[in-house]
Amino acid sequence: MRGNKKKVIILATNIIIYIVLFSIFSLIIYKFVSSNQYESVDKELLNYKDTMIKHKKGGKGGGGKQNPRIIVVAKDSLGNIKSYDFANEFIMENSSELKTTDFDKIQDLKIEDYYFRSLSFKRSDNNKDDIIQLLINTNSENKLLEKLFTILIFGGTFIIILSIGASFYLTEKSMKPILESWEKQRQFVENASHELRTPLTIIQTKLEALLKEPNSKIIDKVEYISMPLSETRRLSKLVSSLLTLARADSNSTEIEIENLNIKALIYEIVETYKEIGELEEKSVRLEFNGDEFINCDKDRIKQLLIILLDNAMKYTDSNGVIEVIVNNSKTEFILCIEDDGIGVKSENRQRIFERFFREDKARSRETGGSGLGLSIAYWIVKKHGGNIMCIENRPKGSIFKVILPKK
């Protein structure tokens, strides 16, 4: 419901923005064309006025270049028409429409179905002040502007329809990552709550059982103490993983690149797991090829190796073999951790890097897994600009392949 409401708001906002922008753009075009259309007309009127004043000819605008577009109407001081030029009875029939109110100011007139630009001014001639009114028919200009207005209206309607479609498409596209993020956040909170609730419940239950027998000795209640202690450790590890992923989401965790002796680091970690493997009757082997140094974040790469080796140890049975193979070329650092354990189903090989995803939840619970380790490994690799994948190992087991760029 909340997602739909957000979608409607974004859609309406996009449509309004498109309409406002197109309206402003259309208004600018119309004003610009209108201004340019009448600018040349007004210039003709003003030039003709200057010519008539300069030559002081009576009413016909003689002396100077004639302009057949301009109608010259001469009036006496009372506004009665004395003569007119380039006109016929139309001027006399509509003399009442040609009343002069403002002088030296260009005005628009409409007489019947005709549009005019008009300029009236006073001119002294033979010691008398006469009124001269200049008219230019602007039907063609008005027709052009009407066509432009029609085009803008129909074009605007078409643009609005397109904008609705575009807004709907863009809204769907922009809302998709938001809804996905919201869903991931919801799942994250739900899974985190579930993971935290289980160890807390166990700790609370065992401690309450201890309180029922306050006089008991520790040796008699080892189970009631060891289990909460184990769950506390698991809880601490879970909280640490959650904090790592939360910082990763907020981009507040930056990697610190250094020129690292990767061979020494891997050797150190593998030696530790060899000892653990001996206790669990599992064999851990190392094969290192190529350059010993790469540019990376030491702590994060160490964390990556521990996560992958932990994962291999958990899902490899007794007498199993875990191989760590490194190929360090001039351009790439390639790490493969191969095991012959239970493997991962083909449909889950991409999903295992999702947060809280566990293919075998019962076994994960037994081994203390929370489904966050591989998510952190994925983040570390991506932060280094690399790639991580899970590949089937033949005849059984899995291969986790990490490829990091040298630069």
C-alpha positions in Angstrom: 0.0 0.0 0.0 2.8 2.4 1.0 4.7 1.5 -2.3 1.6 2.3 -4.4 1.1 5.6 -2.7 4.8 6.5 -3.3 4.3 5.4 -7.0 1.3 7.7 -7.4 3.1 10.7 -5.9 6.2 10.2 -8.1 3.9 9.7 -11.2 1.9 12.9 -10.5 5.1 14.8 -9.8 6.7 13.8 -13.0 3.6 14.6 -15.1 3.3 18.1 -13.4 7.0 18.8 -14.1 6.6 17.8 -17.8 3.5 19.9 -18.2 5.0 23.0 -16.5 8.2 22.7 -18.5 6.4 22.3 -21.8 4.0 25.2 -20.9 7.0 27.5 -20.2 8.7 26.4 -23.3 5.6 27.0 -25.4 5.0 30.4 -23.9 8.6 31.4 -24.7 8.3 30.3 -28.3 4.9 32.0 -28.8 6.2 35.3 -27.3 9.4 35.2 -29.3 7.6 34.6 -32.6 4.9 37.2 -31.8 7.5 39.7 -30.9 9.5 39.1 -34.1 6.4 39.2 -36.2 5.3 42.6 -35.0 8.8 44.0 -34.7 9.2 44.5 -38.4 5.6 45.9 -38.7 6.3 48.4 -36.0 9.5 49.4 -37.6 7.8 50.1 -40.9 5.3 52.4 -39.2 7.9 54.3 -37.3 10.1 54.8 -40.4 7.1 56.0 -42.4 6.2 58.4 -39.6 9.8 59.8 -39.6 9.6 60.2 -43.4 6.3 62.1 -43.3 7.5 64.5 -40.5 10.8 65.1 -42.3 9.2 66.1 -45.6 6.1 67.7 -44.2 3.9 66.7 -47.1 0.2 66.8 -46.7 -1.3 63.6 -45.7 0.0 61.4 -48.5 3.5 60.8 -47.1 5.2 62.1 -50.2 8.9 62.7 -50.5 10.7 59.5 -49.7 10.1 55.8 -50.5 6.4 54.8 -50.6 5.2 51.7 -48.7 2.2 50.1 -50.3 1.4 48.2 -47.1 0.7 51.4 -45.2 -2.7 53.1 -45.2 -2.3 56.8 -44.4 -5.4 58.6 -43.0 -5.2 62.4 -42.5 -7.6 64.0 -39.9 -8.2 67.5 -38.8 -7.6 68.6 -35.2 -11.1 67.3 -34.3 -10.4 63.9 -35.6 -12.6 64.1 -38.8 -11.1 62.3 -41.8 -9.8 64.7 -44.4 -8.1 62.3 -46.8 -7.0 58.7 -47.0 -4.5 56.9 -49.1 -4.4 53.3 -50.5 -7.9 52.7 -49.2 -11.5 52.8 -50.5 -14.9 53.2 -48.9 -13.8 50.7 -46.2 -12.1 53.6 -44.4 -15.1 55.9 -44.5 -17.5 53.1 -43.6 -15.5 52.3 -40.5 -14.4 55.8 -39.5 -15.9 55.4 -36.1 -13.5 52.5 -35.4 -10.5 54.7 -36.3 -10.8 57.1 -33.4 -7.5 58.3 -32.1 -7.0 58.3 -28.3 -3.3 57.9 -27.8 -0.6 59.6 -29.9 2.9 58.2 -30.7 1.9 54.8 -29.5 1.5 51.7 -31.6 -1.9 50.0 -31.0 -3.8 47.0 -32.2 -7.2 47.5 -34.0 -9.8 45.1 -35.2 -12.3 46.2 -37.8 -14.8 43.5 -38.8 -12.5 40.5 -39.7 -9.4 42.6 -40.3 -6.5 43.3 -37.9 -4.4 46.4 -38.0 -1.4 47.9 -36.2 -2.0 51.6 -35.8 0.2 54.6 -35.1 -1.2 58.1 -34.7 0.8 61.3 -34.4 0.3 65.1 -34.8 2.0 67.0 -37.5 2.1 70.8 -38.1 1.3 71.7 -41.7 0.5 75.2 -42.9 0.4 76.5 -39.3 -2.2 73.9 -38.5 -2.0 70.8 -36.3 -3.3 67.8 -38.3 -3.6 64.2 -37.1 -2.0 61.5 -39.2 -3.0 57.8 -38.6 -0.9 55.1 -40.2 -2.4 51.6 -40.5 -0.9 48.3 -41.6 -3.0 45.2 -42.1 -1.7 42.3 -39.9 -4.1 39.5 -40.9 -1.2 37.4 -42.2 0.8 37.8 -38.9 -2.3 37.0 -36.8 -3.0 33.9 -39.0 0.5 32.7 -38.5 0.2 33.2 -34.7 -3.1 31.4 -34.7 -1.5 28.4 -36.5 1.4 28.5 -34.1 -1.0 28.5 -31.1 -3.0 25.6 -32.6 0.2 23.6 -33.1 1.3 24.3 -29.6 -2.1 23.2 -28.2 -2.2 20.0 -30.2 1.6 19.4 -29.6 1.1 20.1 -25.9 -1.7 17.6 -25.7 0.4 15.0 -27.5 3.4 15.8 -25.3 1.2 15.5 -22.2 0.0 12.0 -23.3 3.6 11.1 -24.0 4.7 12.5 -20.6 2.1 10.4 -18.9 3.5 7.3 -20.6 7.1 8.3 -19.9 6.3 9.2 -16.3 4.6 5.8 -15.8 7.7 4.1 -17.3 10.2 6.2 -15.3 8.1 5.8 -12.1 8.1 2.0 -12.5 11.8 2.0 -13.2 12.7 4.3 -10.3 10.4 2.6 -7.9 11.8 -0.9 -8.7 15.1 -0.4 -6.8 13.3 1.4 -4.0 10.8 -1.4 -3.6 13.6 -4.0 -3.9 15.6 -2.2 -1.2 12.5 -1.9 1.0 11.8 -5.6 0.6 15.5 -6.5 1.4 15.4 -4.2 4.4 12.2 -5.9 5.6 13.6 -9.4 5.1 16.9 -8.3 6.7 15.1 -7.0 9.9 12.9 -10.1 10.0 15.8 -12.5 9.6 18.0 -10.6 12.0 15.2 -10.6 14.6 14.7 -14.4 14.1 18.5 -15.1 14.4 18.8 -12.9 17.5 15.7 -14.4 19.1 16.9 -18.0 19.1 20.1 -17.6 21.1 18.5 -15.1 23.4 15.7 -17.6 24.2 18.3 -20.3 24.9 20.3 -18.1 27.1 17.3 -16.9 29.0 15.9 -20.5 29.4 19.2 -21.9 30.7 19.8 -19.0 33.1 16.3 -19.2 34.5 16.9 -23.0 35.1 20.0 -22.1 37.1 18.0 -19.7 39.3 15.6 -22.5 40.3 18.5 -24.2 42.0 20.7 -21.4 43.5 22.5 -23.8 45.9 23.8 -26.1 43.1 27.5 -26.4 42.2 28.9 -25.3 38.9 30.1 -28.8 38.1 26.6 -30.1 38.4 25.2 -27.4 36.0 27.9 -27.4 33.3 25.3 -27.9 30.5 23.3 -24.9 31.8 26.4 -22.8 31.7 28.2 -24.0 28.6 25.2 -23.7 26.2 24.4 -20.0 27.1 28.2 -19.4 26.7 28.2 -21.0 23.3 25.1 -19.0 22.2 26.7 -15.8 23.5 29.7 -16.4 21.3 27.4 -17.1 18.3 25.4 -14.0 19.2 28.5 -11.9 19.3 29.6 -13.2 15.9 26.2 -12.5 14.5 26.0 -8.9 15.7 29.5 -8.3 14.4 28.4 -9.6 10.9 25.3 -7.5 11.0 27.3 -4.4 11.8 29.7 -5.2 8.9 26.9 -5.5 6.4 25.1 -2.4 7.8 28.3 -0.3 7.4 28.7 -1.8 3.9 25.2 -0.7 2.9 25.9 2.8 4.1 29.3 2.9 2.4 30.8 4.0 5.7 33.4 1.2 5.5 36.4 1.9 3.3 39.1 -0.5 2.3 42.7 0.4 3.0 44.9 -0.7 0.1 48.5 -1.8 0.7 51.1 -3.9 -1.1 50.6 -7.2 0.7 52.6 -10.4 0.8 49.6 -12.5 0.1 51.6 -15.7 0.1 52.7 -15.2 3.7 49.1 -14.3 4.8 47.6 -17.4 3.1 50.3 -19.7 4.4 49.7 -18.4 8.0 45.9 -18.9 7.8 46.1 -22.3 6.0 48.6 -23.6 8.7 46.0 -22.8 11.3 43.3 -24.7 9.4 45.6 -27.6 8.8 45.8 -28.1 12.6 42.0 -27.8 12.9 41.6 -30.2 10.0 43.8 -32.8 11.7 41.6 -32.7 14.8 38.5 -33.2 12.6 40.3 -35.8 10.4 40.2 -33.5 7.3 43.1 -32.6 5.1 43.9 -29.0 4.1 46.4 -28.4 1.2 48.0 -25.3 -0.3 49.3 -24.7 -3.8 50.6 -21.2 -4.6 51.7 -20.1 -8.0 53.0 -16.7 -9.2 53.9 -13.4 -7.7 53.8 -13.2 -3.9 52.5 -9.6 -3.7 49.1 -7.9 -4.5 47.5 -4.6 -3.7 44.6 -5.2 -1.3 43.2 -4.5 2.2 45.0 -7.0 4.5 42.3 -7.3 7.2 39.5 -7.7 4.6 41.3 -10.3 2.6 42.1 -12.2 5.8 38.5 -12.1 6.7 37.6 -13.4 3.2 39.9 -16.3 3.5 38.6 -17.3 7.0 35.0 -17.1 5.8 35.7 -19.4 2.8 37.8 -21.9 4.8 35.3 -21.9 7.6 32.6 -22.7 5.1 34.6 -25.5 3.5 35.4 -27.0 6.9 31.8 -27.0 8.0 30.5 -28.8 4.9 33.3 -31.3 4.4 32.9 -34.6 6.1 35.6 -36.6 7.9 38.5 -37.8 5.7 37.6 -35.0 3.2 40.1 -32.8 1.4 40.2 -29.1 1.2 42.5 -27.5 -1.4 43.6 -23.9 -1.5 45.0 -23.1 -5.0 46.4 -19.6 -5.8 47.4 -18.4 -9.3 48.8 -14.9 -9.1 49.4 -13.5 -12.6 50.5 -10.1 -13.7 46.9 -8.8 -14.1 44.8 -11.0 -11.8 44.9 -12.8 -8.4 42.9 -16.0 -8.6 42.0 -18.0 -5.5 40.2 -21.3 -5.5 39.1 -23.1 -2.4 38.0 -26.6 -3.3 36.3 -29.2 -1.1 34.7 -32.6 -1.6 31.9 -32.0 0.8 28.1 -32.0 0.4 28.2 -29.4 -2.4 25.6 -26.8 -3.4 22.6 -27.4 -5.6 22.9 -25.7 -9.0 19.8 -23.6 -8.4 21.3 -22.2 -5.2 24.8 -21.3 -6.3 23.9 -17.7 -6.9 21.6 -17.4 -3.9 24.2 -18.6 -1.3 25.7 -15.0 -1.4 22.3 -13.6 -0.3 22.0 -12.6 3.3 20.7 -15.2 5.7 20.3 -17.8 2.9 21.2 -21.3 4.1 20.7 -24.3 1.9 20.8 -26.8 4.8 19.3 -24.8 7.7 19.5 -27.7 10.2 23.2 -28.3 9.5 23.9 -24.5 9.6 22.3 -24.4 13.0 24.4 -27.3 14.2 27.7 -25.6 13.0 26.6 -22.1 14.3 26.1 -20.6 10.8 24.0 -17.5 10.4 23.9 -17.2 6.6 25.9 -13.9 6.6 29.5 -15.1 6.0 29.3 -15.5 2.3 27.4 -12.2 2.0 30.3 -10.5 3.7 32.8 -12.4 1.4 30.8 -11.2 -1.6 31.0 -7.6 -0.4 34.7 -7.8 0.3 35.4 -9.1 -3.2 33.2 -6.5 -4.9 34.8 -3.7 -2.8 38.1 -4.8 -4.3 36.6 -4.7 -7.8 36.7 -8.5 -8.2 34.3 -11.3 -8.7 33.4 -14.4 -6.6 31.5 -17.5 -7.8 30.5 -21.0 -6.7 31.3 -23.8 -9.1 30.5 -27.5 -8.9 33.4 -29.7 -8.0 33.6 -33.1 -9.6 32.8 -35.7 -8.5 31.4 -33.9 -5.5 31.8 -30.8 -3.4 32.1 -27.1 -4.3 34.8 -24.7 -5.6 34.7 -21.1 -4.5 36.6 -19.0 -7.0 37.7 -15.5 -6.3 39.2 -13.2 -9.0 40.7 -9.9 -7.9 42.4 -7.4 -10.3 46.0 -6.6 -9.5 45.5 -2.9 -9.8 
